[in-house]
Every structure is written in C-alpha cells, then in structure tokens.
Amino acid sequence: MTVDAETLLVLQAPEWRRRAEAHAQRVDAWTAPRLERAQRGEKHPVDDFLFTYYPTRPGQLRRWHPGLGVALADADELAHDAAYRLVDIDGVRCAVVDPQRFARRRDGLAWVEGLVRTTGERPARLGCFGLHEWAMVYGLEQDEVRHESWPLRLPPAQIRDVVDTQGVHCTHYDAFRFFTPDAVLRNDCAPTRATQPELDQPGCLHATMDLYKWTAKYVELVGSDLVADCFALAREARRLDMEAAPYDLAALGYEPIRIETPDGRAEYVRRQRDLMTAAAPLRKRTAAALAAALHAVDTTTQPTQPIPFTGPLSG
C-alpha cells in the first residue's frame, strides 16, 4: 500500500488515545443505561430502539476509529485489525485505514452513498404526523402490539378512526414494512427496498435515524466521531417518534404529542421541521464522508472478480 504522508494527519499516541477515551466516555452515557437495563431484564421503548433495531452493539459503538486520512502512531495493537494496515511514516510505525480491505463491499458502499446524497437533495415531505407508529398498531388490541408493556393512550377503535381520518403518508420502507395488513392499504404509497433511493426524503424521522445506521456500517472509513454525532441526533428523532405514537409513556417522562388534535399536529410539524434542520448539516457530512470513502476504495484497489450484490444490508 502506497502512503502519501503529506495527505495524512498523523496523531501521536497520547493524542489519539485521548480522543479514543473521550469518545468512549461520550458513548458510555448512552450505552451504560442500556446494558444495566438488559441485566435487569427491563425494556425501554425509546432508548433501547437504536440498540435493538440497528445491528451495532454497544461495544462496537464505544470503540473509536479515526476514519480515512488519519494515521495513528504507535498503534501496533491494530496490526491484526482487518480494516487497518501498519505503515512507516518518517520512521514512525503508524496504523492507517486501508481502503483496499473494503473492495468487496464497494457496491454496498456506493448504494448507501447514493441514497444519503439523493435523500438530502430531495424536497422534504412534512405532515405525516408520525402516523407510521399508529399504522403499526392499527386494528390490534393491547396484548397484540409491539410494545405490549406500555398501554395505548387511546382505545383501538379511536386509533383506527384517527388513521382513517388522517390517512397515512409514510415514505420509508423500514417503517412501512411493520404496518398491520389493514394499514398497508391506507398508505398513499407502497415503499420497497428497491424504491428506497427514490422515496427517502429529509423530512422523514426514520431517514434521519438511518444516518446512524449507515455511518456505523462504514465506521472505519468515516470515523467514530461522525457516528456518535449521528447517534445523538437519532436519539432525538426516536424521542419525537414515540412522543407522537399512540402509547402512553408518561411513566417514563414523555409528554405525548396528541396528533389526533389540530394543535398536536401543528406541534409535530414544528418539531419535525426542527429535526430536519438539525439533520441537514449532518446529512451533508455523512454524504461527503461516504463519497470520500467510495473514492478511496475506487482509486486504491485493483479490479477484482465482482461479487453478487443483494442489497444495502448485506454489504
């Protein structure tokens, strides 16, 4: 592997270890409560979501990666890490992320880069009012819902009436696929994995939460600082998601957004817009980091035998 030392930021051991520890401490504030709840056999419908729905484990989230363009001096412990290679820079043994190690995941990376980039370029659709969570319990009784430990704050018949009256306008496949069969017919589109790049848009809470999923998937290339920033925003998106849901989470300190009322719908749109505004620079950072990663993979690898690509989750 050829290394251009002039394009690398070389971090000496005390500095990169300090950054790694600061990242671990930041993440511990999120992961420690999750691990403690798991030991007690407790579930949290808001704070557990990012750990149960997405595949990154707390220990993986806690580990710090600098991303492309950074060399870690005296990091021999990374010699056996598949994402890294040890190189000599001005007589100092350094660890750098090796884009060649991601050649077999290139098509998946390109798919995600295109998805994040086009999502940010697409006009936002506001006014879904978070009814995707209502569509997930549409026609169900209390003992049939996903978060069965938490009571519905409205009776099932009233939940059905709200959905029927407002309609459902969900563009995100990974929310739509959890709709009850009857609710599927009430959505104004039928998202699929194949149409995701055409439908994801920046007003969608789930598209914002997915910034965490995609950066975590390529954390070695984009760096853990970006992943942690995306995780922090995803927590805010999940909070809004569940405050607008038909569950009663008052015991956990969450005041419901009563989207069954005009005032509640107005509040939801305001909060949705605020979240979209906060996500915009993070989405740009993510798109730029993924584009840089794709460029690095394309320019530092030799042609290899193509590997069948089966979708964004398999790369």
Stockholm file with secondary structure:
# STOCKHOLM 1.0

chainA/1-315         MTVDAETLLVLQAPEWRRRAEAHAQRVDAWTAPRLERAQRGEKHPVDDFLFTYYPTRPGQLRRWHPGLGVALADADELAHDAAYRLVDIDGVRCAVVDPQRFARRRDGLAWVEGLVRTTGERPARLGCFGLHEWAMVYGLEQDEVRHESWPLRLPPAQIRDVVDTQGVHCTHYDAFRFFTPDAVLRNDCAPTRATQPELDQPGCLHATMDLYKWTAKYVELVGSDLVADCFALAREARRLDMEAAPYDLAALGYEPIRIETPDGRAEYVRRQRDLMTAAAPLRKRTAAALAAALHAVDTTTQPTQPIPFTGPLSG
#=GR chainA/1-315 SS CCCCGGGCEEECHHHHHHHHHHHHHHHHHHHHHHHHHHHHTCCCTTTTHHHHTSSCCHHHHHSCCCCTTEEEETCGGGTTCTTEEEEEETTEEEEEECGGGGGGGHHHHHHHHHHHHHHHHSCCCCCCTTHHHHHTTTTCCGGGSTTTTSCBSSCHHHHHHHHHHHCBCCCCHHHHTTSCHHHHTTBSSCCCTTTHHHHCCTTCHHHHHHHHHHHHHTHHHHCHHHHHHHHHHHHHHHHHHHHSSSBCCGGGTCCCCCTTSHHHHHHHHHHHHHHHHHHHHHHHHHHHHHHHHHHHHHHHCCCCCCCCCCCTTCC
#=GC SS_cons         CCCCGGGCEEECHHHHHHHHHHHHHHHHHHHHHHHHHHHHTCCCTTTTHHHHTSSCCHHHHHSCCCCTTEEEETCGGGTTCTTEEEEEETTEEEEEECGGGGGGGHHHHHHHHHHHHHHHHSCCCCCCTTHHHHHTTTTCCGGGSTTTTSCBSSCHHHHHHHHHHHCBCCCCHHHHTTSCHHHHTTBSSCCCTTTHHHHCCTTCHHHHHHHHHHHHHTHHHHCHHHHHHHHHHHHHHHHHHHHSSSBCCGGGTCCCCCTTSHHHHHHHHHHHHHHHHHHHHHHHHHHHHHHHHHHHHHHHCCCCCCCCCCCTTCC
//
